[in-house]
Amino acid sequence: MAKAALDRIMEESKTLDAEELRRLREVLDTMASPTEEEHKREALRQALRVAGLVTQVRQPRAADTPNRRLIPVQGKPVSETSSEERR
């Protein structure tokens, strides 16, 4: 989020009454709490560590996955070409 937008939200939150602040807190807490999917992933990571299959699980950085554009390709799909070459 842009700093300006965050600053604006923080300023506007100062004008809320107690009930509106409580509702805002509930929404923010819900947004920040881990989902069931995240709990499952963490359980899997822990099981892999306990089993000795991994020593650490690195989280991907946002910079590692930039927005990518598809490149138009003519001809057969690469998967089909590689299957043919294996035969």
Buried (B, 14 or more C-beta within 10 A) or exposed (E): EEEEEEEEEEEEEEEEEEEEEEEEEEEEEEEEEEEEEEEEEEEEEEEEEEEEEEEEEEEEEEEEEEEEEEEEEEEEEEEEEEEEEEE
